[in-house]
Amino acid sequence: MKSKYFKCIFILGFNILLIKMSDSEIENERSSNSTKRERKCYTIADKIEAIKKVKVTNNLSEVSRQLNVDRKTIRGWVQIESELVNMQNKKKRRRIGGGRKPFFPQIEEQLYEWFKSERLDKKCVVNYRRLREKALEIAKTLKIENFIGSHYWIYLFCRRHKLCTRKITYVEQYDNKTPEEKRQVAIDHLAAVEILTSDLTSDTIFNMDETPVFIDMISSSTISFKGESTTETNTTGYGKTRFTVILLTNSSGVVFKTMVILKGLKKCPKCVIPKDIVLKTSKGGSVNTHLMLQWIDECLLRRSPFLAVKNSFAYGQL
């Protein structure tokens, strides 16, 4: 009797275990199906094909399992069957009615034309602020009072017309003057110079400029043998080391003393310096106020035969 009793308990427990195992397998299968299901986009042809299967089988759940598509999605396709059929022969779109239409198409049309003229023709910089100001101006011209022109509206305008912010990679100088205007500017300048220099002789008209000179000026090309894989050359290692030279001349063609400014030295090196060269040093290698005063005293006001008939002090007042 006890053995039969224990046997019944064992069979009952085993059946309960099988039921629990089957329930866990079903839950795992459902969870795996839910994780396997991904978001997809369907063409109009796919949607019409699913609608036809629903009509043939008359079972929405079966079609949902076959296509692995949610029942609610297929039910929505069935409800807009007529719209899908009409759209099939017109446009191959994946969804119907996607995106909200612009509220101010006239403003957007004129704003886009203005943007094309600014970027393609004039090559001007256009940002959100300029777009908003122009949009408000167009709205005022069209007498549209309820247009705000917020920054979000400008952002959506750029998205609708495929515009984005880009980094400027090339800068071009824009000259809005015509050739006739440029010619007139040159004529006026030369006439003004002629009036200012009418009382001056050629000895009293000067031209001064400073220019950097590199110690080792290496050429970028050389004559070599044909068929070489690499063309090598040797340098002194001072290709970027430079010094500054100040040159001065007058309209008669006389060259004044030349000032040479060495970079990074505290004192001038002890060497033989030619008579027509003035050697100076500077930390940065360029001209400063102190060196400019020295250049006036030692180069511009230096007495020489071409200034013998004039007082040197007069040239210091120019």
C-alpha positions as YAML, in Angstrom:
chain: A
units: angstrom
residues:
- id: 1
  name: MET
  ca: [0.00, 0.00, 0.00]
- id: 2
  name: LYS
  ca: [2.81, 2.40, 0.88]
- id: 3
  name: SER
  ca: [4.68, 1.54, -2.30]
- id: 4
  name: LYS
  ca: [1.60, 2.39, -4.41]
- id: 5
  name: TYR
  ca: [1.20, 5.64, -2.48]
- id: 6
  name: PHE
  ca: [4.82, 6.70, -3.07]
- id: 7
  name: LYS
  ca: [4.54, 5.65, -6.74]
- id: 8
  name: CYS
  ca: [1.53, 7.94, -7.26]
- id: 9
  name: ILE
  ca: [3.32, 10.86, -5.57]
- id: 10
  name: PHE
  ca: [6.37, 10.31, -7.78]
- id: 11
  name: ILE
  ca: [4.32, 10.25, -10.99]
- id: 12
  name: LEU
  ca: [2.40, 13.39, -9.95]
- id: 13
  name: GLY
  ca: [5.63, 15.30, -9.15]
- id: 14
  name: PHE
  ca: [7.19, 14.24, -12.44]
- id: 15
  name: ASN
  ca: [4.16, 15.50, -14.40]
- id: 16
  name: ILE
  ca: [4.28, 18.84, -12.55]
- id: 17
  name: LEU
  ca: [7.98, 19.13, -13.41]
- id: 18
  name: LEU
  ca: [7.24, 18.44, -17.09]
- id: 19
  name: ILE
  ca: [4.51, 21.10, -17.09]
- id: 20
  name: LYS
  ca: [6.87, 23.67, -15.56]
- id: 21
  name: MET
  ca: [9.57, 22.79, -18.06]
- id: 22
  name: SER
  ca: [7.14, 23.18, -20.97]
- id: 23
  name: ASP
  ca: [6.00, 26.56, -19.59]
- id: 24
  name: SER
  ca: [9.60, 27.78, -19.27]
- id: 25
  name: GLU
  ca: [10.36, 26.63, -22.82]
- id: 26
  name: ILE
  ca: [7.34, 28.55, -24.12]
- id: 27
  name: GLU
  ca: [8.41, 31.67, -22.25]
- id: 28
  name: ASN
  ca: [11.96, 31.33, -23.58]
- id: 29
  name: GLU
  ca: [10.62, 30.91, -27.09]
- id: 30
  name: ARG
  ca: [8.43, 33.99, -26.72]
- id: 31
  name: SER
  ca: [11.31, 36.03, -25.32]
- id: 32
  name: SER
  ca: [13.61, 34.83, -28.10]
- id: 33
  name: ASN
  ca: [10.99, 35.72, -30.71]
- id: 34
  name: SER
  ca: [10.54, 39.15, -29.13]
- id: 35
  name: THR
  ca: [14.29, 39.75, -29.13]
- id: 36
  name: LYS
  ca: [14.69, 38.48, -32.69]
- id: 37
  name: ARG
  ca: [11.98, 40.82, -33.98]
- id: 38
  name: GLU
  ca: [13.60, 43.98, -35.26]
- id: 39
  name: ARG
  ca: [12.27, 47.22, -36.65]
- id: 40
  name: LYS
  ca: [11.90, 46.99, -40.40]
- id: 41
  name: CYS
  ca: [10.61, 49.17, -43.19]
- id: 42
  name: TYR
  ca: [8.37, 47.69, -45.87]
- id: 43
  name: THR
  ca: [7.67, 48.81, -49.40]
- id: 44
  name: ILE
  ca: [4.18, 49.37, -50.75]
- id: 45
  name: ALA
  ca: [4.45, 46.08, -52.67]
- id: 46
  name: ASP
  ca: [5.23, 44.19, -49.45]
- id: 47
  name: LYS
  ca: [2.22, 45.74, -47.72]
- id: 48
  name: ILE
  ca: [-0.15, 44.86, -50.60]
- id: 49
  name: GLU
  ca: [1.19, 41.29, -50.67]
- id: 50
  name: ALA
  ca: [0.46, 40.94, -46.93]
- id: 51
  name: ILE
  ca: [-3.09, 42.27, -47.48]
- id: 52
  name: LYS
  ca: [-3.67, 39.65, -50.22]
- id: 53
  name: LYS
  ca: [-2.56, 36.86, -47.87]
- id: 54
  name: VAL
  ca: [-4.98, 38.09, -45.24]
- id: 55
  name: LYS
  ca: [-7.83, 37.99, -47.77]
- id: 56
  name: VAL
  ca: [-6.90, 34.46, -48.90]
- id: 57
  name: THR
  ca: [-6.41, 32.88, -45.47]
- id: 58
  name: ASN
  ca: [-8.89, 35.12, -43.63]
- id: 59
  name: ASN
  ca: [-6.62, 34.70, -40.61]
- id: 60
  name: LEU
  ca: [-4.69, 37.76, -39.46]
- id: 61
  name: SER
  ca: [-2.75, 35.89, -36.78]
- id: 62
  name: GLU
  ca: [-1.45, 33.27, -39.22]
- id: 63
  name: VAL
  ca: [-0.21, 35.92, -41.66]
- id: 64
  name: SER
  ca: [1.43, 37.76, -38.75]
- id: 65
  name: ARG
  ca: [3.36, 34.60, -37.80]
- id: 66
  name: GLN
  ca: [4.38, 33.89, -41.38]
- id: 67
  name: LEU
  ca: [5.70, 37.39, -42.05]
- id: 68
  name: ASN
  ca: [6.91, 38.02, -38.49]
- id: 69
  name: VAL
  ca: [4.99, 41.30, -38.46]
- id: 70
  name: ASP
  ca: [2.82, 42.57, -35.63]
- id: 71
  name: ARG
  ca: [-0.93, 42.03, -36.04]
- id: 72
  name: LYS
  ca: [-1.68, 45.68, -35.35]
- id: 73
  name: THR
  ca: [0.67, 46.74, -38.17]
- id: 74
  name: ILE
  ca: [-1.00, 44.43, -40.70]
- id: 75
  name: ARG
  ca: [-4.44, 45.60, -39.55]
- id: 76
  name: GLY
  ca: [-3.35, 49.17, -40.25]
- id: 77
  name: TRP
  ca: [-2.27, 48.19, -43.77]
- id: 78
  name: VAL
  ca: [-5.65, 46.58, -44.42]
- id: 79
  name: GLN
  ca: [-7.43, 49.79, -43.38]
- id: 80
  name: ILE
  ca: [-5.49, 51.93, -45.90]
- id: 81
  name: GLU
  ca: [-5.55, 49.38, -48.72]
- id: 82
  name: SER
  ca: [-7.08, 51.83, -51.22]
- id: 83
  name: GLU
  ca: [-4.40, 54.47, -50.53]
- id: 84
  name: LEU
  ca: [-1.64, 51.90, -50.96]
- id: 85
  name: VAL
  ca: [-3.02, 50.75, -54.29]
- id: 86
  name: ASN
  ca: [-3.24, 54.35, -55.53]
- id: 87
  name: MET
  ca: [0.29, 55.12, -54.42]
- id: 88
  name: GLN
  ca: [1.80, 51.99, -55.93]
- id: 89
  name: ASN
  ca: [1.72, 53.31, -59.49]
- id: 90
  name: LYS
  ca: [2.66, 56.90, -58.61]
- id: 91
  name: LYS
  ca: [5.68, 56.95, -56.32]
- id: 92
  name: LYS
  ca: [7.80, 54.20, -54.83]
- id: 93
  name: ARG
  ca: [7.77, 55.40, -51.25]
- id: 94
  name: ARG
  ca: [8.19, 53.33, -48.11]
- id: 95
  name: ARG
  ca: [5.69, 55.32, -46.09]
- id: 96
  name: ILE
  ca: [2.72, 57.56, -46.77]
- id: 97
  name: GLY
  ca: [2.45, 61.09, -45.48]
- id: 98
  name: GLY
  ca: [5.92, 61.17, -43.88]
- id: 99
  name: GLY
  ca: [6.95, 64.62, -42.64]
- id: 100
  name: ARG
  ca: [4.94, 67.74, -42.05]
- id: 101
  name: LYS
  ca: [4.50, 70.19, -44.90]
- id: 102
  name: PRO
  ca: [5.99, 73.70, -44.49]
- id: 103
  name: PHE
  ca: [3.56, 76.36, -43.24]
- id: 104
  name: PHE
  ca: [5.15, 79.20, -45.25]
- id: 105
  name: PRO
  ca: [6.14, 77.84, -48.68]
- id: 106
  name: GLN
  ca: [6.37, 81.32, -50.25]
- id: 107
  name: ILE
  ca: [8.91, 82.47, -47.66]
- id: 108
  name: GLU
  ca: [10.94, 79.29, -48.06]
- id: 109
  name: GLU
  ca: [10.99, 79.60, -51.86]
- id: 110
  name: GLN
  ca: [12.27, 83.19, -51.83]
- id: 111
  name: LEU
  ca: [14.69, 82.48, -48.98]
- id: 112
  name: TYR
  ca: [16.20, 79.51, -50.84]
- id: 113
  name: GLU
  ca: [16.66, 81.59, -54.01]
- id: 114
  name: TRP
  ca: [18.38, 84.30, -51.96]
- id: 115
  name: PHE
  ca: [20.60, 81.68, -50.33]
- id: 116
  name: LYS
  ca: [21.69, 80.30, -53.73]
- id: 117
  name: SER
  ca: [22.59, 83.77, -54.97]
- id: 118
  name: GLU
  ca: [24.62, 84.49, -51.83]
- id: 119
  name: ARG
  ca: [26.56, 81.22, -51.90]
- id: 120
  name: LEU
  ca: [26.88, 80.38, -55.60]
- id: 121
  name: ASP
  ca: [27.21, 83.85, -57.10]
- id: 122
  name: LYS
  ca: [28.69, 86.05, -54.36]
- id: 123
  name: LYS
  ca: [30.44, 83.34, -52.27]
- id: 124
  name: CYS
  ca: [29.34, 85.15, -49.08]
- id: 125
  name: VAL
  ca: [29.20, 83.61, -45.60]
- id: 126
  name: VAL
  ca: [25.64, 82.66, -44.58]
- id: 127
  name: ASN
  ca: [24.71, 81.63, -41.04]
- id: 128
  name: TYR
  ca: [21.50, 81.15, -39.01]
- id: 129
  name: ARG
  ca: [21.38, 84.83, -38.08]
- id: 130
  name: ARG
  ca: [21.47, 86.02, -41.71]
- id: 131
  name: LEU
  ca: [18.87, 83.43, -42.74]
- id: 132
  name: ARG
  ca: [16.53, 84.55, -39.95]
- id: 133
  name: GLU
  ca: [16.95, 88.24, -40.78]
- id: 134
  name: LYS
  ca: [16.26, 87.61, -44.47]
- id: 135
  name: ALA
  ca: [13.25, 85.39, -43.66]
- id: 136
  name: LEU
  ca: [11.73, 88.13, -41.46]
- id: 137
  name: GLU
  ca: [12.35, 90.66, -44.22]
- id: 138
  name: ILE
  ca: [10.60, 88.45, -46.79]
- id: 139
  name: ALA
  ca: [7.68, 87.87, -44.41]
- id: 140
  name: LYS
  ca: [7.34, 91.63, -43.93]
- id: 141
  name: THR
  ca: [7.37, 92.16, -47.71]
- id: 142
  name: LEU
  ca: [4.68, 89.47, -48.18]
- id: 143
  name: LYS
  ca: [2.69, 90.95, -45.24]
- id: 144
  name: ILE
  ca: [2.69, 87.69, -43.26]
- id: 145
  name: GLU
  ca: [2.16, 88.71, -39.64]
- id: 146
  name: ASN
  ca: [2.13, 85.33, -37.85]
- id: 147
  name: PHE
  ca: [5.65, 84.38, -38.96]
- id: 148
  name: ILE
  ca: [8.15, 84.22, -36.06]
- id: 149
  name: GLY
  ca: [11.23, 82.78, -37.77]
- id: 150
  name: SER
  ca: [12.65, 80.95, -34.76]
- id: 151
  name: HIS
  ca: [16.00, 79.21, -34.77]
- id: 152
  name: TYR
  ca: [14.22, 75.85, -34.89]
- id: 153
  name: TRP
  ca: [12.33, 76.95, -38.01]
- id: 154
  name: ILE
  ca: [15.68, 77.86, -39.63]
- id: 155
  name: TYR
  ca: [17.05, 74.46, -38.61]
- id: 156
  name: LEU
  ca: [14.10, 72.65, -40.21]
- id: 157
  name: PHE
  ca: [14.41, 74.86, -43.32]
- id: 158
  name: CYS
  ca: [18.02, 73.71, -43.70]
- id: 159
  name: ARG
  ca: [16.99, 70.09, -43.27]
- id: 160
  name: ARG
  ca: [14.23, 70.35, -45.88]
- id: 161
  name: HIS
  ca: [16.60, 71.88, -48.43]
- id: 162
  name: LYS
  ca: [19.60, 69.67, -47.53]
- id: 163
  name: LEU
  ca: [21.75, 72.49, -46.14]
- id: 164
  name: CYS
  ca: [24.34, 72.11, -43.40]
- id: 165
  name: THR
  ca: [27.17, 74.02, -41.73]
- id: 166
  name: ARG
  ca: [30.49, 73.43, -43.47]
- id: 167
  name: LYS
  ca: [34.06, 74.39, -42.64]
- id: 168
  name: ILE
  ca: [35.50, 77.01, -45.03]
- id: 169
  name: THR
  ca: [38.42, 75.41, -46.89]
- id: 170
  name: TYR
  ca: [39.28, 78.16, -49.39]
- id: 171
  name: VAL
  ca: [39.17, 81.94, -48.98]
- id: 172
  name: GLU
  ca: [38.95, 84.10, -52.08]
- id: 173
  name: GLN
  ca: [39.27, 87.88, -52.10]
- id: 174
  name: TYR
  ca: [36.19, 89.47, -53.60]
- id: 175
  name: ASP
  ca: [36.55, 92.79, -55.39]
- id: 176
  name: ASN
  ca: [33.28, 94.44, -56.34]
- id: 177
  name: LYS
  ca: [34.92, 97.21, -58.38]
- id: 178
  name: THR
  ca: [34.63, 97.20, -62.15]
- id: 179
  name: PRO
  ca: [37.74, 97.57, -64.37]
- id: 180
  name: GLU
  ca: [36.72, 101.17, -65.19]
- id: 181
  name: GLU
  ca: [36.53, 102.02, -61.48]
- id: 182
  name: LYS
  ca: [39.95, 100.45, -60.83]
- id: 183
  name: ARG
  ca: [41.44, 102.42, -63.71]
- id: 184
  name: GLN
  ca: [39.98, 105.67, -62.36]
- id: 185
  name: VAL
  ca: [41.36, 104.93, -58.86]
- id: 186
  name: ALA
  ca: [44.84, 104.44, -60.31]
- id: 187
  name: ILE
  ca: [44.60, 107.68, -62.32]
- id: 188
  name: ASP
  ca: [43.44, 109.67, -59.26]
- id: 189
  name: HIS
  ca: [46.23, 108.21, -57.13]
- id: 190
  name: LEU
  ca: [48.93, 109.07, -59.66]
- id: 191
  name: ALA
  ca: [47.53, 112.57, -60.07]
- id: 192
  name: ALA
  ca: [47.56, 113.11, -56.29]
- id: 193
  name: VAL
  ca: [51.15, 111.82, -56.06]
- id: 194
  name: GLU
  ca: [52.21, 114.14, -58.87]
- id: 195
  name: ILE
  ca: [50.68, 117.15, -57.08]
- id: 196
  name: LEU
  ca: [52.36, 116.25, -53.78]
- id: 197
  name: THR
  ca: [55.76, 115.69, -55.37]
- id: 198
  name: SER
  ca: [55.71, 118.60, -57.82]
- id: 199
  name: ASP
  ca: [57.90, 120.79, -55.55]
- id: 200
  name: LEU
  ca: [60.28, 117.96, -54.65]
- id: 201
  name: THR
  ca: [63.40, 116.91, -56.50]
- id: 202
  name: SER
  ca: [64.30, 113.31, -57.20]
- id: 203
  name: ASP
  ca: [66.89, 113.39, -54.39]
- id: 204
  name: THR
  ca: [64.20, 114.03, -51.77]
- id: 205
  name: ILE
  ca: [61.81, 111.18, -52.69]
- id: 206
  name: PHE
  ca: [62.69, 107.99, -50.82]
- id: 207
  name: ASN
  ca: [61.49, 104.41, -50.75]
- id: 208
  name: MET
  ca: [62.26, 102.14, -47.78]
- id: 209
  name: ASP
  ca: [61.33, 98.53, -47.06]
- id: 210
  name: GLU
  ca: [62.41, 95.69, -44.78]
- id: 211
  name: THR
  ca: [62.57, 92.10, -45.97]
- id: 212
  name: PRO
  ca: [63.68, 88.76, -44.46]
- id: 213
  name: VAL
  ca: [66.65, 86.94, -45.96]
- id: 214
  name: PHE
  ca: [67.27, 83.26, -45.27]
- id: 215
  name: ILE
  ca: [70.82, 82.10, -44.61]
- id: 216
  name: ASP
  ca: [70.51, 78.89, -46.62]
- id: 217
  name: MET
  ca: [68.03, 79.46, -49.45]
- id: 218
  name: ILE
  ca: [67.51, 75.95, -50.86]
- id: 219
  name: SER
  ca: [66.07, 75.46, -54.32]
- id: 220
  name: SER
  ca: [63.10, 73.11, -54.65]
- id: 221
  name: SER
  ca: [64.37, 71.64, -57.96]
- id: 222
  name: THR
  ca: [67.66, 70.46, -59.46]
- id: 223
  name: ILE
  ca: [68.96, 68.87, -62.65]
- id: 224
  name: SER
  ca: [69.55, 65.17, -62.13]
- id: 225
  name: PHE
  ca: [69.47, 61.82, -63.92]
- id: 226
  name: LYS
  ca: [66.34, 60.41, -65.53]
- id: 227
  name: GLY
  ca: [64.68, 57.41, -63.90]
- id: 228
  name: GLU
  ca: [65.77, 58.18, -60.34]
- id: 229
  name: SER
  ca: [63.36, 56.94, -57.68]
- id: 230
  name: THR
  ca: [64.45, 59.65, -55.24]
- id: 231
  name: THR
  ca: [66.35, 62.90, -55.81]
- id: 232
  name: GLU
  ca: [68.36, 63.78, -52.70]
- id: 233
  name: THR
  ca: [70.27, 66.89, -51.66]
- id: 234
  name: ASN
  ca: [72.29, 68.12, -48.69]
- id: 235
  name: THR
  ca: [71.62, 71.23, -46.61]
- id: 236
  name: THR
  ca: [73.43, 73.08, -43.88]
- id: 237
  name: GLY
  ca: [70.47, 72.78, -41.48]
- id: 238
  name: TYR
  ca: [69.86, 76.54, -41.48]
- id: 239
  name: GLY
  ca: [67.10, 76.60, -44.08]
- id: 240
  name: LYS
  ca: [64.71, 78.41, -41.71]
- id: 241
  name: THR
  ca: [67.22, 80.73, -40.06]
- id: 242
  name: ARG
  ca: [66.84, 84.28, -41.30]
- id: 243
  name: PHE
  ca: [67.89, 87.87, -40.71]
- id: 244
  name: THR
  ca: [66.20, 91.18, -41.59]
- id: 245
  name: VAL
  ca: [67.51, 93.69, -44.12]
- id: 246
  name: ILE
  ca: [66.33, 97.33, -44.36]
- id: 247
  name: LEU
  ca: [66.87, 98.86, -47.80]
- id: 248
  name: LEU
  ca: [66.54, 102.52, -48.75]
- id: 249
  name: THR
  ca: [66.82, 104.30, -52.08]
- id: 250
  name: ASN
  ca: [65.61, 107.55, -53.69]
- id: 251
  name: SER
  ca: [64.17, 108.46, -57.05]
- id: 252
  name: SER
  ca: [67.64, 109.25, -58.43]
- id: 253
  name: GLY
  ca: [68.64, 105.61, -57.99]
- id: 254
  name: VAL
  ca: [71.08, 106.19, -55.13]
- id: 255
  name: VAL
  ca: [71.19, 103.35, -52.59]
- id: 256
  name: PHE
  ca: [71.66, 104.36, -48.96]
- id: 257
  name: LYS
  ca: [73.38, 102.41, -46.23]
- id: 258
  name: THR
  ca: [71.78, 99.02, -45.60]
- id: 259
  name: MET
  ca: [70.93, 97.90, -42.08]
- id: 260
  name: VAL
  ca: [71.18, 94.17, -41.29]
- id: 261
  name: ILE
  ca: [69.44, 92.90, -38.13]
- id: 262
  name: LEU
  ca: [70.57, 89.54, -36.73]
- id: 263
  name: LYS
  ca: [68.14, 87.44, -34.72]
- id: 264
  name: GLY
  ca: [68.65, 86.09, -31.20]
- id: 265
  name: LEU
  ca: [72.04, 87.71, -30.49]
- id: 266
  name: LYS
  ca: [72.79, 90.04, -27.56]
- id: 267
  name: LYS
  ca: [75.89, 91.62, -29.11]
- id: 268
  name: CYS
  ca: [77.12, 92.09, -32.64]
- id: 269
  name: PRO
  ca: [79.74, 89.54, -33.70]
- id: 270
  name: LYS
  ca: [83.32, 90.74, -34.02]
- id: 271
  name: CYS
  ca: [83.92, 90.65, -37.74]
- id: 272
  name: VAL
  ca: [84.87, 92.93, -40.62]
- id: 273
  name: ILE
  ca: [81.75, 94.89, -41.61]
- id: 274
  name: PRO
  ca: [81.63, 96.70, -44.99]
- id: 275
  name: LYS
  ca: [81.29, 100.50, -44.93]
- id: 276
  name: ASP
  ca: [77.85, 100.50, -46.55]
- id: 277
  name: ILE
  ca: [76.42, 97.98, -44.02]
- id: 278
  name: VAL
  ca: [75.12, 98.77, -40.50]
- id: 279
  name: LEU
  ca: [74.96, 95.62, -38.36]
- id: 280
  name: LYS
  ca: [72.48, 95.39, -35.45]
- id: 281
  name: THR
  ca: [70.92, 92.65, -33.31]
- id: 282
  name: SER
  ca: [67.39, 92.00, -32.08]
- id: 283
  name: LYS
  ca: [65.76, 89.26, -30.02]
- id: 284
  name: GLY
  ca: [62.97, 88.63, -32.52]
- id: 285
  name: GLY
  ca: [64.98, 89.57, -35.58]
- id: 286
  name: SER
  ca: [62.61, 92.35, -36.66]
- id: 287
  name: VAL
  ca: [62.55, 96.15, -36.42]
- id: 288
  name: ASN
  ca: [61.45, 97.90, -33.24]
- id: 289
  name: THR
  ca: [61.30, 101.56, -32.18]
- id: 290
  name: HIS
  ca: [64.88, 101.67, -30.92]
- id: 291
  name: LEU
  ca: [66.27, 100.15, -34.12]
- id: 292
  name: MET
  ca: [64.18, 102.48, -36.28]
- id: 293
  name: LEU
  ca: [65.67, 105.54, -34.55]
- id: 294
  name: GLN
  ca: [69.14, 104.13, -35.07]
- id: 295
  name: TRP
  ca: [68.35, 103.50, -38.74]
- id: 296
  name: ILE
  ca: [67.32, 107.18, -39.15]
- id: 297
  name: ASP
  ca: [70.54, 108.41, -37.55]
- id: 298
  name: GLU
  ca: [72.98, 105.98, -39.16]
- id: 299
  name: CYS
  ca: [71.39, 105.34, -42.57]
- id: 300
  name: LEU
  ca: [68.88, 108.02, -43.60]
- id: 301
  name: LEU
  ca: [70.78, 111.06, -42.25]
- id: 302
  name: ARG
  ca: [74.24, 109.84, -43.22]
- id: 303
  name: ARG
  ca: [76.13, 112.60, -45.04]
- id: 304
  name: SER
  ca: [77.36, 111.60, -48.46]
- id: 305
  name: PRO
  ca: [78.01, 113.28, -51.82]
- id: 306
  name: PHE
  ca: [74.37, 113.12, -52.97]
- id: 307
  name: LEU
  ca: [73.34, 115.08, -49.83]
- id: 308
  name: ALA
  ca: [76.28, 117.51, -49.82]
- id: 309
  name: VAL
  ca: [74.23, 120.48, -51.05]
- id: 310
  name: LYS
  ca: [71.41, 119.89, -48.58]
- id: 311
  name: ASN
  ca: [71.22, 120.07, -44.82]
- id: 312
  name: SER
  ca: [70.86, 116.56, -43.37]
- id: 313
  name: PHE
  ca: [68.58, 117.80, -40.60]
- id: 314
  name: ALA
  ca: [65.97, 118.74, -43.19]
- id: 315
  name: TYR
  ca: [65.61, 115.11, -44.22]
- id: 316
  name: GLY
  ca: [64.99, 114.11, -40.63]
- id: 317
  name: GLN
  ca: [61.84, 116.24, -40.60]
- id: 318
  name: LEU
  ca: [60.24, 114.34, -43.53]
...
